[in-house]
Amino acid sequence: MTSIYSLLITYFIIILWILSFTFLYRKRISYMTGMMIAMSTGMTIGLTFGIVLGILYSDQLFKMTVISMIIGGMTGVIFGIQFNIIAVIDGFMSGIMGGMMGVMLGVMIPNDTINTVINVFAVFSSGILFLLFLLIQHDIIIKEKGWRKFFFAKQLPLFLVVILFFILSNQYQYPIPRADIDHSSHLYNSTHK
């Protein structure tokens, strides 16, 4: 049985891998690729954390929406600030949108499909981040030797971390079923005039 912490640690390793790659080579990455990096990371991370927070705290929709919007927006800003103001705005807005959509989806997931959704979004989010890594590699040419060449010029090390994340997410089982929450108070009742 895999813990949620091992999943989060592996996911943060993938995120930090992409962040360090963009930071080290930011001068050689084109502005269009920089905008794509900010938008993709903001949206993907906002969506992923929104889904997780929506599943874990489905009774606190507003708070989790704000938190996931902040996580996604700040991620987009952190990745975009390395390039230009357009990338910052693009990453921020994409992160906010991803955070909102993620929480909405996380709250609506029935108890019997939670593990399936976690597996699907583990594949989706880490796959998008790996494709982003390939995009950055295509945009620049790495001539260094040593650890930079091992971590950033080759696809295999990050690919193995992504595969590890797939395996861990497949073994993870959501431990406690959520209590059914009565959302009927959110509906408009025609008797209140």
Buried (B, 14 or more C-beta within 10 A) or exposed (E): EBEBEBBEEBBEBBBEBBBEBBEBBBEEBEEEBBBBBBBBBBBBBBBBBBBBBBBBBBEBBEEBBBBBBBBBBBBBBBBBBBBBEBBBBBBBBBBBBBBBBBBBBBBEBEBEEBBEBBBEBBBBBBBBBBEBBEBBBEBBEBEEEEEBEEBBBEEEEBEEBBEBBBEBBBEBEBEEEBEEEEEEEEEEEEEEE
